[in-house]
Amino acid sequence: MDTPHAAAATGDIQGAVTAILEEMTGEWDTGYSGRIGPDTCLMKDLSFESIDIVMLIVAIEEKFGTKGLPFDTLLLVDGRYVEDLKVAEITGFLARHFQGGPAA
């Protein structure tokens, strides 16, 4: 299990998020033929549903050894759930949180 500070220091947050997503979607028939990268959209490209978002959050918290990250600031805008989420947005959120900045 990696620590948040170590991941932020090495700049490997995106790699860790990508690895989690690849593991989660490895056997899904998403129709997505590209490699998962910063511009990959969870819903549009990887066919994520709400339960998959919950599973992703749990996997991220386990990977980085942290609980209670304010994911609501990432998933909600003006009281409504975002329509889609890019890998880069998740990575930015985690980097800001781990570096002690604003989590949104």
N, C-alpha and C positions, 0 to 999 in steps of 0.2 A: 504494500500500500504506500503510495507516494504522499508526501506532505504537500499542502497547498503552496507553501513558500518555496519548496524545492522546485515544484513544477513551474511556478512563476519565474523563478530565477533562471531556469534552463530554457525557458521559452517553449516548453514542450506541451503546453496546454492543448493547443490545437491537435497535436499528434495523439494525445490521450483521448480527446473527444472523438476524433476520427476513428481510432481503434475501437472505442466503445460502440460507435455507430456501425462499424463494419461487422463487429461481432453480433450485434443485435439483428442486423438485416441480412446477414450472410445467406440465410436460406429462404428469405422472402422473395416472392415474385413481384418485384416493384416495377419492372420494366425499365429501370434506370440502368444505363449501360456505362456511364462514366465512373471515374474514381470519385470517392467522397472527398470534397475539398471545401474551402471557405465559402464558396457560393452555392453549395448544395443546400437545397431547401428540404426541411424535414417532411412536410406534408406533400408538396407537389412532386418532389423527386423520389423520396423514400417511402411514400404512402403511409406516413405516420398517422395514427389516430390518438385520441386523448389518452388512452391507457398506455400507449407507447411513450408518450411524453413523461408520464409518471414513472415508468420503468427506466427511462433515460436519466431522470433526476436522481433516482435511487442509485443507479450505476455510477453517476458522476460523484455523488456524495461518498459512495464506498471507495471509489478509485482515489479520491483526494483526501479521504479520511476526515471529512467534515460533514456536519449535519446542520440543518436549519438555514441553509443559504436562502436569501430572499428571492426565490425564483418568480414570485408573483410580480416583481418589478420588471422582469423580462417577458413574462407571458401575458401581462395585462397592460393595455393602454387605454386610458380614459374609462376604466371600468369594464372594458370588453377584451376578450381574448384575442390575441393577434391571429391573423389568418394563416400565417406561415412563419417560419423561423429558419434563418440561415446558420450554418455551422459557425461562420465568422461572428455572428451576434452572440452565440453561446460562449465562444472563446473570449470575446471582448468582455462579456459579463463576468466570467470567471477570473480573467486577468485583473480587472478592476477590483473585484472583491478580494482576491488574494493579496493584492498590493495595498490594501487598506483604503482604496478610493471609494467613490460612490458605486453602489452595486447596480445601478440602472444605466 
